[in-house]
């Protein structure tokens, strides 16, 4: 297992990329080039300690990914709740001196109607007729 982690490391990858040959964007490496790669191999006790640390870090990464996914989901739900409360007028206490929303909407509607009555209508422009093609 230790070898798999070392083999997938950037140190080994850079060695392989230096030896790779390419034609038309396809990289090729032959076995004799791979045999020349230098692979660090510490004593078994050190390999076990490194392997345990890699396992611990992967476990932390998995937990962090789950927490991140959960946080994104919670954030989306919280945003929806805040928007709902905002449209319901529940984010702040209502000022008792403010007029009710229904009365405000009636006043705005009346103002719009009186504004449209005062504006003269523009005459419509005649449409351009299509020419007969014969």
Helices and strands as residue ranges (DSSP letters): H 2-7, H 10-19, E 21-23, E 26-28, H 31-35, H 44-88, H 101-118
